[in-house]
Amino acid sequence: MKKIDKYILYFIFYIPVILLFCYFFYQVSFGKRRDELIMDRDLNESFVGNVDSLYRDKNNHNVKIGVLSNGYKYKIPPLWELRIEIGDSLSKRKGSLDLYIYKRKMELIILDYRDIYKKVKLK
């Protein structure tokens, strides 16, 4: 095998590994932290609808899912599982960390995502 062929093979096999390592190092050093990513996800979430059914998703760590009337599947945080029932109306606006639950008894419950962050202590 010629010397130039060896260099081409090294280039083909080692450069992608080096680039992948550099990307991983950059993300660990300069990327957003886990708690920032979770808060961004929660801030960008938006939905409105009545809870038609509740079930546990065994393929996703047994998370409780509320299926809304518009087809949206809301992953209910563990601390809120007992508060959300079938027939409740849920409302979450984009850019807000408040979840509004309108109960059948004309009762309004406002849940704040920041309470979850305190209990879980994201790092």
Number of C-alpha atoms within 10 A of each C-alpha: 5 6 7 9 10 11 10 11 11 11 11 11 10 11 12 11 11 11 11 11 12 12 12 12 12 11 12 11 10 8 12 11 13 11 13 13 12 13 14 13 12 18 17 13 14 14 15 16 17 22 23 16 14 19 11 14 12 9 7 8 8 10 16 20 19 24 19 22 15 12 12 16 16 16 15 17 12 10 11 11 15 8 12 18 17 15 16 21 20 21 16 19 16 13 13 14 19 18 18 18 20 18 18 12 7 7 9 13 15 12 15 13 16 11 12 15 14 9 9 9 9 12 8
